[in-house]
Amino acid sequence: MAKIDFFALAVKAAEIADDKKAIDTIILDMREVTAIANYFVITTAQSTPQINAISIEIEKTFKEQDIRPLRKDGVSSSSWKVIDCGGIVIHIMLSEIRELYKLEKLWDNAVVVNIKKLKSKTEKITATKEVKKKTVVKKTAKIIKKL
């Protein structure tokens, strides 16, 4: 059985939430804090349909990678859904629920992963790969012309 990269899944879940216009998405590194999960993803949706859209897209994407939730809570809730995949727990909630429960404060000894830094690093790596790819294509074209 292949080892699951829960950090990569947490980043992917955060990206999906952001793509679906969620706000204030964070990843908490829980490894030194609790045995519940390695990472929590906490995000705020602005409506019940948005909560549903985010959770459906995360589950669909994870299913494509053969990752299935161990548990789902709030299936019938209109204000908070939780997707528990073992090493990662994803909380999608309305702003008033997030403010009420303050999970970030409850787990304030967890390390907050800087998603913006991760995105900029990934974008730089992708841009570098694209530049290298273009350079290879240009060099190949020059070689072919010489032939």
Backbone as JSON, one array per atom type, in Angstrom:
{
  "sequence": "MAKIDFFALAVKAAEIADDKKAIDTIILDMREVTAIANYFVITTAQSTPQINAISIEIEKTFKEQDIRPLRKDGVSSSSWKVIDCGGIVIHIMLSEIRELYKLEKLWDNAVVVNIKKLKSKTEKITATKEVKKKTVVKKTAKIIKKL",
  "N": [[0.84, -1.18, 0.0], [0.58, 2.18, -0.87], [2.15, 5.02, 0.6], [0.35, 7.67, 2.01], [0.39, 11.05, 1.18], [-0.32, 13.31, 3.26], [0.12, 16.02, 3.64], [0.3, 17.04, 1.03], [-2.32, 16.5, 0.25], [-3.68, 18.19, 1.99], [-2.84, 20.69, 1.06], [-3.91, 20.56, -1.51], [-6.66, 20.43, -0.92], [-6.97, 22.96, 0.23], [-6.37, 24.55, -2.0], [-8.51, 23.85, -3.68], [-10.65, 24.84, -2.17], [-10.03, 27.59, -2.27], [-10.2, 27.97, -5.05], [-12.91, 27.69, -5.31], [-13.79, 30.0, -4.28], [-13.72, 30.3, -1.49], [-13.01, 31.8, 1.71], [-10.33, 33.01, 3.82], [-8.78, 30.61, 4.14], [-6.95, 28.17, 5.83], [-4.17, 26.08, 6.75], [-3.51, 23.89, 9.32], [-0.8, 22.52, 10.97], [-0.9, 19.69, 12.64], [0.63, 17.72, 13.74], [2.4, 17.77, 15.96], [0.68, 18.29, 17.95], [-1.71, 16.79, 18.31], [-3.12, 13.47, 18.05], [-5.21, 13.16, 16.42], [-5.23, 14.01, 13.73], [-2.91, 14.69, 11.03], [-3.02, 17.11, 9.69], [-5.16, 19.96, 9.68], [-7.53, 21.48, 7.64], [-9.0, 24.51, 7.39], [-11.68, 26.42, 6.39], [-13.69, 29.14, 5.16], [-16.91, 29.42, 3.97], [-19.33, 31.27, 2.08], [-21.96, 30.68, 1.85], [-24.51, 28.11, 2.07], [-24.79, 26.57, -0.36], [-22.21, 27.01, -1.37], [-20.61, 25.77, 0.57], [-21.39, 23.13, 0.07], [-20.52, 22.85, -2.61], [-17.74, 23.11, -2.36], [-17.12, 20.93, -0.65], [-18.01, 18.76, -2.2], [-16.32, 18.95, -4.46], [-13.79, 18.58, -3.29], [-14.06, 15.95, -2.27], [-14.52, 14.58, -4.69], [-12.1, 15.04, -6.08], [-10.25, 13.84, -4.32], [-11.2, 11.23, -4.39], [-10.52, 10.49, -6.97], [-7.87, 10.08, -6.56], [-7.95, 7.86, -5.15], [-8.55, 8.21, -2.46], [-10.63, 8.03, 0.2], [-13.12, 9.43, 2.33], [-12.99, 8.76, 5.84], [-14.89, 9.46, 7.6], [-17.75, 11.6, 7.49], [-19.06, 14.54, 8.64], [-21.86, 16.62, 9.38], [-23.36, 16.36, 7.12], [-26.03, 16.87, 6.61], [-26.06, 19.4, 7.51], [-26.36, 22.93, 7.25], [-24.45, 24.73, 7.76], [-21.86, 23.86, 8.46], [-19.46, 21.59, 7.45], [-17.59, 18.61, 7.77], [-14.87, 16.81, 6.64], [-13.31, 13.89, 7.12], [-10.37, 12.39, 6.55], [-8.64, 10.74, 7.82], [-5.55, 11.28, 8.15], [-5.9, 13.89, 7.53], [-8.15, 16.47, 8.24], [-10.87, 18.23, 7.14], [-12.46, 21.28, 7.49], [-15.29, 22.98, 6.63], [-16.99, 25.88, 6.78], [-19.58, 28.27, 7.62], [-19.1, 31.81, 8.13], [-20.09, 32.82, 10.6], [-20.25, 30.52, 12.16], [-17.62, 29.7, 12.19], [-16.51, 31.82, 13.58], [-17.82, 31.5, 16.01], [-16.94, 28.96, 17.01], [-14.17, 29.07, 16.78], [-11.81, 27.48, 15.9], [-9.13, 27.82, 15.25], [-8.14, 29.15, 17.48], [-8.67, 27.33, 19.45], [-6.89, 25.33, 18.77], [-4.43, 26.66, 19.03], [-1.76, 26.13, 19.47], [-0.86, 24.78, 17.32], [1.04, 24.71, 14.27], [0.69, 27.15, 11.81], [0.44, 26.71, 8.43], [1.97, 28.47, 5.86], [0.21, 29.25, 3.26], [0.33, 31.03, 1.11], [3.09, 31.36, 0.67], [3.69, 28.78, -0.14], [2.23, 28.64, -2.53], [3.52, 30.64, -4.07], [6.06, 29.55, -4.24], [5.52, 27.19, -5.66], [4.53, 28.32, -8.02], [6.85, 29.61, -8.93], [8.53, 27.41, -9.38], [7.06, 26.08, -11.37], [7.1, 28.08, -13.36], [9.85, 28.19, -13.86], [10.25, 25.62, -14.89], [8.73, 25.88, -17.22], [10.19, 27.83, -18.64], [12.61, 26.46, -19.01], [11.63, 24.38, -20.58], [10.78, 25.76, -22.89], [13.24, 26.72, -23.75], [14.56, 24.33, -24.38], [12.92, 23.47, -26.48], [13.41, 25.53, -28.36], [16.17, 25.19, -28.81], [16.14, 22.62, -29.87], [14.69, 23.09, -32.21], [16.54, 24.72, -33.59], [18.62, 22.91, -34.01], [17.34, 21.06, -35.66], [16.86, 22.69, -37.9], [19.45, 23.03, -38.8], [20.02, 20.54, -39.73]],
  "CA": [[0.0, 0.0, 0.0], [1.36, 3.41, -0.99], [2.03, 5.97, 1.7], [-0.45, 8.84, 1.64], [1.01, 12.34, 1.48], [-1.4, 14.12, 3.81], [0.42, 17.43, 3.43], [-0.12, 17.35, -0.34], [-3.78, 16.51, 0.24], [-4.12, 19.42, 2.68], [-2.6, 21.79, 0.12], [-4.89, 20.41, -2.6], [-7.97, 20.82, -0.37], [-6.94, 24.42, 0.37], [-6.46, 25.1, -3.35], [-9.89, 23.65, -4.15], [-11.48, 25.82, -1.45], [-9.74, 28.9, -2.85], [-10.77, 27.99, -6.4], [-14.36, 27.81, -5.16], [-13.99, 31.33, -3.69], [-13.77, 30.31, -0.02], [-12.16, 32.86, 2.27], [-9.55, 32.72, 5.04], [-8.4, 29.2, 4.2], [-5.67, 27.93, 6.5], [-3.77, 24.7, 7.05], [-2.84, 23.76, 10.61], [0.03, 21.34, 11.12], [-1.34, 19.15, 13.92], [1.44, 16.54, 14.08], [2.99, 17.89, 17.29], [-0.37, 18.74, 18.86], [-2.73, 15.77, 18.58], [-3.1, 12.27, 17.21], [-6.45, 13.16, 15.64], [-4.89, 14.15, 12.31], [-1.66, 15.39, 10.76], [-3.33, 18.46, 9.24], [-6.53, 20.47, 9.58], [-7.77, 22.56, 6.69], [-10.18, 25.26, 7.86], [-12.02, 27.44, 5.4], [-14.99, 29.77, 5.34], [-17.77, 29.58, 2.8], [-20.26, 32.38, 2.28], [-23.33, 30.19, 1.75], [-24.65, 26.65, 2.11], [-24.4, 25.98, -1.65], [-20.75, 27.06, -1.5], [-20.11, 24.68, 1.42], [-21.62, 21.89, -0.67], [-19.67, 22.83, -3.8], [-16.36, 22.87, -1.91], [-16.98, 19.56, -0.15], [-18.17, 17.83, -3.34], [-15.11, 19.0, -5.29], [-12.7, 17.95, -2.54], [-14.3, 14.5, -2.26], [-14.33, 14.08, -6.06], [-10.66, 15.07, -6.37], [-9.6, 12.83, -3.48], [-11.65, 9.92, -4.88], [-9.7, 10.23, -8.16], [-6.57, 9.62, -6.05], [-8.3, 6.69, -4.34], [-8.65, 8.6, -1.05], [-12.03, 8.14, 0.57], [-13.27, 9.88, 3.72], [-13.33, 7.78, 6.87], [-16.13, 9.98, 8.18], [-18.21, 12.92, 7.08], [-20.03, 15.1, 9.58], [-22.54, 17.81, 8.88], [-23.9, 16.08, 5.78], [-27.3, 17.58, 6.48], [-25.91, 20.73, 8.08], [-26.27, 24.02, 6.28], [-23.48, 25.72, 8.21], [-20.53, 23.32, 8.75], [-19.2, 20.21, 7.01], [-16.28, 18.1, 8.12], [-14.45, 15.63, 5.88], [-12.21, 13.28, 7.86], [-9.67, 11.4, 5.73], [-7.6, 10.13, 8.64], [-4.43, 12.19, 8.4], [-6.32, 15.27, 7.23], [-9.54, 16.77, 8.55], [-11.22, 19.47, 6.45], [-13.62, 21.96, 8.06], [-15.83, 24.01, 5.73], [-18.06, 26.44, 7.59], [-19.99, 29.66, 7.44], [-18.27, 32.7, 8.95], [-20.59, 32.94, 11.97], [-19.9, 29.28, 12.85], [-16.17, 29.75, 12.41], [-16.29, 32.8, 14.65], [-18.35, 30.94, 17.26], [-16.13, 27.84, 17.51], [-12.77, 29.52, 16.81], [-10.92, 26.32, 15.89], [-7.74, 28.28, 15.24], [-7.76, 29.48, 18.86], [-8.72, 26.07, 20.19], [-5.65, 24.63, 18.43], [-3.47, 27.74, 18.79], [-0.37, 25.66, 19.55], [-0.52, 24.16, 16.04], [1.73, 25.58, 13.34], [-0.1, 27.54, 10.64], [1.23, 26.6, 7.2], [1.81, 29.66, 5.03], [-0.26, 28.81, 1.94], [0.8, 31.98, 0.09], [4.48, 31.02, 0.36], [3.67, 27.54, -0.92], [1.76, 28.96, -3.88], [4.54, 31.37, -4.82], [7.14, 28.59, -4.52], [5.03, 26.32, -6.73], [4.47, 29.12, -9.24], [8.23, 29.8, -9.39], [9.0, 26.12, -9.92], [6.35, 25.88, -12.64], [7.63, 29.06, -14.32], [11.21, 27.74, -14.21], [10.1, 24.46, -15.77], [8.25, 26.37, -18.51], [11.32, 28.5, -19.3], [13.52, 25.4, -19.45], [10.95, 23.65, -21.66], [10.85, 26.62, -24.08], [14.64, 26.73, -24.17], [14.82, 23.03, -25.03], [12.2, 23.48, -27.76], [14.13, 26.43, -29.26], [17.44, 24.54, -29.17], [15.8, 21.5, -30.74], [14.31, 23.67, -33.5], [17.77, 25.17, -34.23], [19.32, 21.7, -34.44], [16.6, 20.51, -36.8], [17.1, 23.57, -39.04], [20.81, 22.78, -39.29], [20.02, 19.24, -40.42]],
  "C": [[0.89, 1.25, 0.0], [1.1, 4.33, 0.2], [1.28, 7.21, 1.21], [0.27, 10.11, 2.08], [-0.09, 13.3, 1.96], [-1.14, 15.62, 3.65], [-0.02, 17.86, 2.03], [-1.64, 17.4, -0.45], [-4.32, 17.78, 0.91], [-3.96, 20.63, 1.75], [-3.63, 21.75, -1.0], [-6.28, 20.84, -2.12], [-8.05, 22.34, -0.23], [-7.06, 25.1, -0.99], [-7.87, 24.99, -3.9], [-10.81, 24.67, -3.48], [-11.28, 27.22, -2.03], [-10.31, 29.03, -4.26], [-12.29, 28.18, -6.37], [-14.74, 29.07, -4.38], [-14.24, 31.31, -2.18], [-12.83, 31.41, 0.48], [-11.45, 32.36, 3.53], [-9.2, 31.24, 5.2], [-7.03, 29.08, 4.87], [-5.43, 26.42, 6.62], [-3.06, 24.73, 8.39], [-2.07, 22.45, 10.63], [-0.21, 20.81, 12.53], [-0.43, 18.04, 14.45], [2.03, 16.59, 15.48], [1.94, 18.18, 18.37], [-1.33, 17.63, 19.27], [-2.55, 14.58, 17.65], [-4.33, 12.18, 16.32], [-6.16, 13.16, 14.15], [-3.54, 14.84, 12.19], [-1.92, 16.86, 10.42], [-4.83, 18.72, 9.34], [-6.52, 21.5, 8.48], [-9.06, 23.22, 7.18], [-10.44, 26.36, 6.85], [-13.43, 27.95, 5.65], [-15.69, 29.91, 4.0], [-18.79, 30.68, 3.11], [-21.71, 31.97, 2.17], [-23.34, 28.66, 1.83], [-24.32, 26.01, 0.76], [-22.88, 25.98, -1.87], [-20.1, 25.98, -0.63], [-20.22, 23.36, 0.66], [-20.7, 21.77, -1.88], [-18.22, 22.5, -3.43], [-16.19, 21.42, -1.48], [-17.11, 18.53, -1.27], [-16.9, 17.79, -4.17], [-13.92, 18.35, -4.59], [-12.87, 16.43, -2.56], [-14.07, 13.89, -3.64], [-12.84, 13.99, -6.39], [-9.92, 14.0, -5.58], [-9.96, 11.43, -3.97], [-10.84, 9.51, -6.12], [-8.32, 9.72, -7.77], [-6.74, 8.42, -5.12], [-8.26, 6.96, -2.84], [-10.13, 8.8, -0.75], [-12.14, 8.59, 2.04], [-13.58, 8.72, 4.66], [-14.67, 8.15, 7.48], [-16.45, 11.32, 7.53], [-19.25, 13.35, 8.11], [-20.64, 16.34, 8.97], [-23.13, 17.62, 7.5], [-25.21, 16.82, 5.58], [-27.24, 18.99, 7.05], [-25.8, 21.78, 6.98], [-25.18, 25.01, 6.65], [-22.06, 25.19, 8.42], [-20.45, 21.88, 8.27], [-17.77, 19.85, 7.38], [-16.02, 16.84, 7.3], [-13.2, 15.1, 6.57], [-11.6, 12.18, 7.0], [-8.52, 10.76, 6.52], [-6.52, 11.12, 8.99], [-4.75, 13.64, 8.12], [-7.8, 15.4, 7.56], [-9.84, 18.16, 7.97], [-12.51, 20.02, 7.04], [-14.04, 23.06, 7.09], [-17.04, 24.59, 6.46], [-18.4, 27.87, 7.21], [-19.21, 30.52, 8.43], [-18.77, 32.79, 10.39], [-20.29, 31.68, 12.8], [-18.4, 29.26, 13.16], [-15.83, 30.7, 13.55], [-16.75, 32.25, 16.0], [-17.42, 29.87, 17.85], [-14.63, 28.13, 17.56], [-11.77, 28.37, 16.9], [-9.44, 26.72, 15.91], [-7.26, 28.6, 16.66], [-7.75, 28.23, 19.73], [-7.42, 25.28, 20.0], [-4.53, 25.64, 18.19], [-2.0, 27.31, 18.94], [0.05, 24.88, 18.3], [0.17, 25.19, 15.15], [0.82, 25.87, 12.15], [0.82, 27.5, 9.43], [0.94, 27.82, 6.34], [1.48, 29.24, 3.6], [0.27, 29.73, 0.85], [2.24, 31.69, -0.3], [4.53, 29.76, -0.49], [3.26, 27.81, -2.35], [2.84, 29.65, -4.68], [5.72, 30.46, -5.15], [6.75, 27.69, -5.69], [4.99, 27.06, -8.05], [5.87, 29.35, -9.8], [8.78, 28.54, -10.01], [8.37, 25.86, -11.27], [6.89, 26.81, -13.71], [9.02, 28.65, -14.78], [11.14, 26.56, -15.17], [9.66, 24.89, -17.16], [9.38, 27.03, -19.3], [12.29, 27.46, -19.84], [12.93, 24.65, -20.64], [11.04, 24.45, -22.97], [12.27, 26.66, -24.64], [14.99, 25.45, -24.91], [14.16, 22.99, -26.4], [12.94, 24.35, -28.78], [15.44, 25.79, -29.74], [17.18, 23.38, -30.12], [15.44, 22.01, -32.14], [15.55, 24.13, -34.27], [18.54, 23.96, -34.78], [18.65, 21.1, -35.67], [16.83, 21.34, -38.04], [18.47, 23.3, -39.65], [20.87, 21.47, -40.09], [19.41, 19.44, -41.78]]
}
